[in-house]
């Protein structure tokens, strides 16, 4: 069962704060967004009551989303190239390599689904 997440609000917040330098607003809505996103990216510690803690959660969630997305996208690209040449062992290994290091459940689910389909 593939999970559908909407990280658009989180990404917009991260862009405003981490790239544009805005102050992180510690409203209950922002805290809830940070807690929810932390859960969705398998971040166990999500202390969002202080500015310092909330900013650390924002940074770590953003890092996990970005790095995991890049890792999976690159591996999928290589997997498809291997499949085109008939090298299914290497194609499967690309997904195994993702699963060996990935912590974000959505990205793990996608990689496992690709592996299961081969």
Buried (B, 14 or more C-beta within 10 A) or exposed (E): EEEEBEBEEBBEBBEBBBEEEEEBEBEEEBBEBBBBBBEBBBBEEBEBEEEEBBBBBBEBBBBBBEBBBEBBEEBBEBBEEBBEEEEEEBBBBBBEBBBEEBEBBBBBBBBBEBBEEE
